[in-house]
């Protein structure tokens, strides 16, 4: 008995499934053989770095520009001054009207540029 003739799809392309007589398929992508499970090496995930350098870049930028900063501590106290230097756990803040301070980073809630506070106050007074 002769094999059935190849079927055609509705888009005009010949059917690629089933037997085409010789066991050879045309139009098939060549895929490399899959490695065995024993040959595959499992690589451990590398944890992200502890420091991204963003904090270091920000401090360096403010130090170089002598930017007047407001540092808000966890208890709500605000310290205004320029950052002279920093290390992993502390900032040295120079103040014009008070003694210089060494502030531990763990006590800092957040910080911002002092001119941003002035702009907010001016905008609020102009709005009223």
Secondary structure by P-SEA (a helix, b strand, c coil): cccccccccccccccccccccccccccbbbbccccccccbbbbcccccccccaaaaaaaaaaaaaccbbbbbcccccccccccccccccbbbbbbccccccccccccccccccaaaaaaaaaaaaaac
